[in-house]
Amino acid sequence: MSPKRVESAPPLKKVIENYPDAFLFCRTIGHRWAASTAHVREGGRIERVLACDQCEARRTQVIDSNGFIVGSSYAYAKHFAINGMGRLNASSRAELRLAGVRRVL
Ligand SMILES: [Zn+2]
């Protein structure tokens, strides 16, 4: 059986060069979440949307009547995901972190 050809991702170094500061900082420091909207769903659960004021990511939480989070989902700005790389490993995250630090040195 021949190995399936996988679309190769651009090298991380190249991706980082064109990666916006906001994405780089959110990925390596964390998002800056602020409550954006909330509304009561049918059945009494509350849906709260948090928005990152830095990269425009959105986090939707479903909260039950006791305050427990029973559902959560995320939506990211276009190009936030580093296409073709899947979940980043520790080395890739370290490379991103170093790039983020260098941008503010
Ligand atoms: Zn963010």
Boltz pocket constraint, residues with backbone or C-beta under 6 A from the ligand:
constraints:
  - pocket:
      binder: B
      contacts: [[A, 22], [A, 26], [A, 30], [A, 31], [A, 32], [A, 52], [A, 53], [A, 54], [A, 55], [A, 56], [A, 57]]
      max_distance: 6.0
